[in-house]
């Protein structure tokens, strides 16, 4: 696991590697983390249309750059499941999603949330992207990890 705060401050590239059971292949992505902020719903247009996440919870946006290093395009829906946040006690948090918040709103477009919403990422083309995570109200240190895979800093 890699400390999220350190990754954002260093701007270092990482390799995200995981096995996709459906494809029965291992996939590799290069990823650099840009920012991690609590969502301010005053910035979300028509936030009353958000239905699939609780806007009263502690929601954060994780912004990053990603490059598909595989020889073929890859389904972003499967990729989103692999990047997880872990707190200092080992509790794991997966992304949360809502069609308005993550795709249809101007907020989604401004914050690159729509980049990974039901698309296939082509090889070798960098993309700015983001995911939303619901976290507990209090935490000290957060880490990034790969479910069924690894996340390592590129040397």
N, C-alpha and C positions, 0 to 999 in steps of 0.2 A: 504494500500500500504506500502511496505517496501523499505527503501532506499537501492539501489543496492550496493553502495560502502560499507555500513555497513555490509551487508550480506557477501560480499566477505572477508572483513577484519576479521570478527568474526568466519567464517567457521561453523556457526550454521546450524543445520538441520531445514528444514521447512516442513510443510505439505501443499501440493497442493491438493485441493479438488474441484471437479466440477461435474456438472450434464451433462451427455451425452444424448442429446435429441434423437439421433438415437437409442441408446441402452436402453434409458429410465431408466438409472441407475446412481447412484453417484459413482465416482471413486476417490481413494486417492493414492497419491504418496508421498514418502519422497524425498526431494531434498536439495542438498547443492551446493551453488554457489562457483566456484573456481576462475574464472578470467573473465575479460571483457576488450578486447583489440580491437583497430582499426586493420582492416585487411591490411597487407602489401602484395600487389599483386606480389611483387618480390619473395615472398615465395610460390606462387601458381604455380605449374607445369602446363604448357600449358594453361596459363590463357586466351589465345586468344580463347579457346573453351568455355569460360563462355558466355552464351547467354541470360539467363533469369533475370539477375540482371545487373545493370549499374555499371561497375567497376570504374567509375569516381565519384561515390557517396561516402558518408561517411558510410562505412559498418563496423560493429563491430561484433566480435564473443563473445558469452556468453557461457562459459564452466561450466559444472556442473556434479554432480553425481546424479543419480536418481534410486529409487527403487520402483517398482510396489508393492503396498500393497494390491492389490485386489486378489481374489481367482482364477482369470483366466487371461490369457494373454490379453494385451490391444494394440490396433492399434496405433502406434506412430504418424501416420499422424493426427489423431484427437487430440492427446495430444499437438502437436506443436502449434495448434491454440489457446490453452488455456493460454499459458504463454506470457504475454505482458509486454512491457516496456512503462512507462508513464513518461513524462517530468514534470518539475515543474509547467507548465501551464495547465497540464491535458491532453495534446495531447498523443494519444495512438499509439504505433508502434508494429506491428505484425512481425513475422519472415519473411524473404525472402528466396527463395530457387532456386537453379540451379543444374541440375543433375551432371554436371562436378564438380562444386565447392563443393557440399555437399555430393557427393557419389563416383564418379569415380576417382577423382584425388588422388594423394598421399597426398596432403594437407588435403583433407577430412579425410583420414584415420589417419594421424598424429594428427589431432585436434579433432577426435571423432565426426565429423559432420555426418559421415555415420551411426552412431549408431541409429539415429532416422529417417533414410531415408527408408520409406516403409518396416518397420519391425513390429513385434508384440513383446512387452516387456513381458517376462515371470514374474510370481510373485516371490517376495522375492530375486531376483538376482540383485545386484547392477550393474549399467552400467555407464561408463564415457560417456558423451554426450555433444553436443554443438549445438547452433543455431546461425544464422546470422540475424542481424537486420540492416535496413537502417534507419539512424537517421539524423536530421538536422545538419548543420555544427557546430552550437553553442548550447550548453545547459549547465545549471548549475548543476542541480541535477536530477538523474534518479531514478525511482522507479520500482519495479516489482509488478505485479498484476496478478490475475487470471480472465480471461474472463468467466463470468457465474459461478464464484466460489470464492474460498478464498485461500490466501497464508498466512500462519501463522508460526511464529517461534515455534519450539517444545521446551517446557519447561522441 
